């Protein structure tokens, strides 16, 4: 019988398979390393892109915060200017009121009543003076109540004194300034309350 030795062929086949395995393993390792590097590069690019977007957003946020601060300052200035405008408007509207109030003061004083001092505090005016009798002070209060620019007379002090043998009444009267429109509105409101 002939003897055939198959060992070298098997050994070569094993060596060939080992080479193929090592080549495939090398290629797989290279491919894995290439994939890892590509993923790393891609993730790095995404991170850099996100960081640049974050930086842009931070810059825009700082710009908006500056604009918000400027807006707040402008709003403060606006409210200050509006307050000033309101004061100026009140002064403008009250300018003719002073003339009317002085005119009403003169026209409401009955004979026998003399004013010694006038004090204006806000919308209130305080009159101090002398009258020949309490009835003249009452007449003065009625005249003030009927006036267009003065309202709500309130007698704070009245006392009778003797001066040079005559009895006279010394009084302090507090009156509020008003406008004809405000007085009319108050009268209408009072009429509605009476009706109800």
VEXDREN-2710 file (C-alpha; in Angstrom, 1 decimal):
% VEXDREN-2710
k/r/px/py/pz
1/UNK/0.0/0.0/0.0
2/UNK/1.1/3.4/-0.8
3/UNK/1.7/5.8/2.0
4/UNK/0.6/9.4/1.5
5/UNK/1.5/12.0/4.1
6/UNK/-1.3/14.6/4.3
7/UNK/0.3/16.5/7.2
8/UNK/2.1/19.2/5.3
9/UNK/-1.0/20.0/3.3
10/UNK/-3.1/20.3/6.5
11/UNK/-0.4/22.3/8.1
12/UNK/-0.3/24.7/5.1
13/UNK/-4.1/24.9/5.3
14/UNK/-3.8/25.8/9.0
15/UNK/-1.2/28.4/8.2
16/UNK/-3.3/29.8/5.4
17/UNK/-6.4/29.9/7.7
18/UNK/-4.3/31.5/10.4
19/UNK/-3.1/34.1/7.9
20/UNK/-6.6/34.8/6.8
21/UNK/-7.8/35.0/10.5
22/UNK/-4.9/37.4/11.3
23/UNK/-5.7/39.4/8.2
24/UNK/-9.4/39.6/9.0
25/UNK/-8.6/40.3/12.7
26/UNK/-6.1/43.0/11.6
27/UNK/-8.7/44.5/9.2
28/UNK/-11.4/44.3/11.9
29/UNK/-9.0/46.0/14.4
30/UNK/-8.1/48.6/11.8
31/UNK/-11.7/49.1/10.9
32/UNK/-12.7/49.3/14.6
33/UNK/-9.9/51.9/15.2
34/UNK/-11.0/53.8/12.1
35/UNK/-14.6/53.8/13.3
36/UNK/-13.6/54.9/16.8
37/UNK/-11.4/57.7/15.4
38/UNK/-14.3/58.8/13.0
39/UNK/-16.8/58.7/15.9
40/UNK/-14.4/60.6/18.1
41/UNK/-13.9/63.2/15.4
42/UNK/-17.6/63.4/14.7
43/UNK/-18.4/63.8/18.5
44/UNK/-15.6/66.4/18.8
45/UNK/-17.1/68.3/15.9
46/UNK/-20.6/68.1/17.5
47/UNK/-19.2/69.3/20.8
48/UNK/-17.3/72.2/19.2
49/UNK/-20.4/73.2/17.2
50/UNK/-22.5/73.1/20.4
51/UNK/-19.9/75.1/22.3
52/UNK/-19.8/77.7/19.6
53/UNK/-23.6/77.9/19.7
54/UNK/-23.5/78.2/23.5
55/UNK/-20.9/81.0/23.2
56/UNK/-23.1/82.8/20.6
57/UNK/-26.2/82.4/22.9
58/UNK/-24.2/83.7/25.9
59/UNK/-23.1/86.8/23.9
60/UNK/-26.7/87.4/22.8
61/UNK/-27.9/87.0/26.4
62/UNK/-25.4/89.6/27.6
63/UNK/-26.5/91.9/24.8
64/UNK/-30.2/91.4/25.8
65/UNK/-29.4/92.0/29.4
66/UNK/-27.7/95.3/28.5
67/UNK/-30.8/96.2/26.4
68/UNK/-33.1/95.2/29.3
69/UNK/-31.1/97.4/31.7
70/UNK/-31.3/100.3/29.2
71/UNK/-35.0/99.7/28.8
72/UNK/-35.4/99.8/32.6
73/UNK/-33.5/103.1/32.7
74/UNK/-35.6/104.5/29.9
75/UNK/-38.8/103.4/31.8
76/UNK/-37.6/105.2/34.9
77/UNK/-36.8/108.3/32.8
78/UNK/-40.3/107.9/31.2
79/UNK/-42.0/107.7/34.5
80/UNK/-40.1/110.7/35.8
81/UNK/-40.9/112.7/32.7
82/UNK/-44.6/111.7/33.0
83/UNK/-44.6/112.8/36.6
84/UNK/-43.1/116.1/35.6
85/UNK/-45.6/116.5/32.8
86/UNK/-48.4/115.8/35.2
87/UNK/-47.1/118.4/37.6
88/UNK/-46.7/120.9/34.8
89/UNK/-50.2/120.1/33.5
90/UNK/-51.6/120.5/37.0
91/UNK/-49.8/123.8/37.4
92/UNK/-51.1/124.9/34.0
93/UNK/-54.7/124.0/34.9
94/UNK/-54.4/125.6/38.3
95/UNK/-53.0/128.9/37.0
96/UNK/-56.4/130.3/36.1
97/UNK/-57.9/128.7/39.2
98/UNK/-55.8/131.0/41.4
99/UNK/-57.3/134.1/39.7
100/UNK/-60.8/132.7/40.1
101/UNK/-60.2/131.8/43.7
102/UNK/-59.0/135.3/44.5
103/UNK/-62.0/136.8/42.6
104/UNK/-64.4/134.5/44.6
105/UNK/-62.7/135.5/47.8
106/UNK/-63.4/139.1/47.1
107/UNK/-66.9/138.6/45.9
108/UNK/-68.0/136.4/48.8
109/UNK/-66.9/138.6/51.6
110/UNK/-70.0/140.4/53.0
111/UNK/-69.8/143.8/54.5
112/UNK/-68.7/143.8/58.1
113/UNK/-66.2/140.9/57.6
114/UNK/-62.4/141.6/57.5
115/UNK/-59.7/139.1/56.7
116/UNK/-56.4/139.4/58.5
117/UNK/-54.6/136.4/57.0
118/UNK/-54.9/133.8/54.3
119/UNK/-52.9/130.5/54.2
120/UNK/-53.0/128.1/51.3
121/UNK/-52.0/124.5/52.1
122/UNK/-52.7/122.2/49.2
123/UNK/-56.3/122.4/48.2
124/UNK/-57.3/124.0/51.5
125/UNK/-57.3/127.7/52.3
126/UNK/-57.4/129.0/55.8
127/UNK/-59.0/132.4/56.4
128/UNK/-58.5/134.3/59.7
129/UNK/-60.3/137.5/60.3
130/UNK/-62.8/139.6/62.3
131/UNK/-66.6/140.0/61.8
132/UNK/-69.0/142.5/63.3
133/UNK/-71.2/139.5/64.4
134/UNK/-71.5/135.7/64.2
135/UNK/-74.3/136.2/61.7
136/UNK/-71.9/137.9/59.3
137/UNK/-69.6/134.9/59.6
138/UNK/-72.5/132.6/58.8
139/UNK/-73.4/134.8/55.8
140/UNK/-69.8/134.5/54.6
141/UNK/-69.9/130.7/54.9
142/UNK/-73.2/130.6/52.8
143/UNK/-71.6/132.8/50.2
144/UNK/-68.6/130.5/50.0
145/UNK/-70.8/127.5/49.7
146/UNK/-72.6/129.1/46.8
147/UNK/-69.3/130.1/45.1
148/UNK/-68.1/128.2/42.0
149/UNK/-64.4/127.9/42.9
150/UNK/-64.7/127.5/46.7
151/UNK/-66.5/124.8/48.6
152/UNK/-66.9/123.0/52.0
153/UNK/-66.5/126.0/54.4
154/UNK/-65.6/124.7/57.9
155/UNK/-65.5/127.0/60.9
156/UNK/-62.6/126.0/63.1
157/UNK/-62.6/128.8/65.7
158/UNK/-64.9/131.6/66.5
159/UNK/-64.7/133.7/69.6
160/UNK/-66.2/136.9/70.6
161/UNK/-63.8/139.6/71.9
162/UNK/-64.2/143.2/73.0
163/UNK/-62.1/145.6/71.1
164/UNK/-62.4/149.4/71.7
165/UNK/-65.8/148.9/73.4
166/UNK/-67.2/146.9/70.5
167/UNK/-68.0/143.2/70.5
168/UNK/-66.5/141.5/67.4
169/UNK/-66.1/137.9/66.4
170/UNK/-62.7/136.5/65.6
171/UNK/-62.8/133.5/63.4
172/UNK/-60.8/130.9/61.6
173/UNK/-62.4/129.4/58.5
174/UNK/-61.1/126.5/56.4
175/UNK/-62.3/126.3/52.7
176/UNK/-61.4/123.9/49.9
177/UNK/-60.6/125.0/46.4
178/UNK/-62.6/123.3/43.6
179/UNK/-63.6/123.8/40.0
180/UNK/-67.2/124.4/38.7
181/UNK/-67.1/121.0/37.0
182/UNK/-66.0/119.2/40.2
183/UNK/-68.6/121.0/42.2
184/UNK/-71.3/120.1/39.7
185/UNK/-70.2/116.4/39.7
186/UNK/-70.2/116.3/43.6
187/UNK/-73.7/117.9/43.6
188/UNK/-75.0/115.3/41.1
189/UNK/-73.5/112.5/43.2
190/UNK/-75.1/113.8/46.3
191/UNK/-78.5/114.1/44.5
192/UNK/-78.2/110.5/43.3
193/UNK/-77.5/109.4/46.9
194/UNK/-80.6/111.2/48.1
195/UNK/-82.7/109.5/45.4
196/UNK/-81.5/106.1/46.3
END
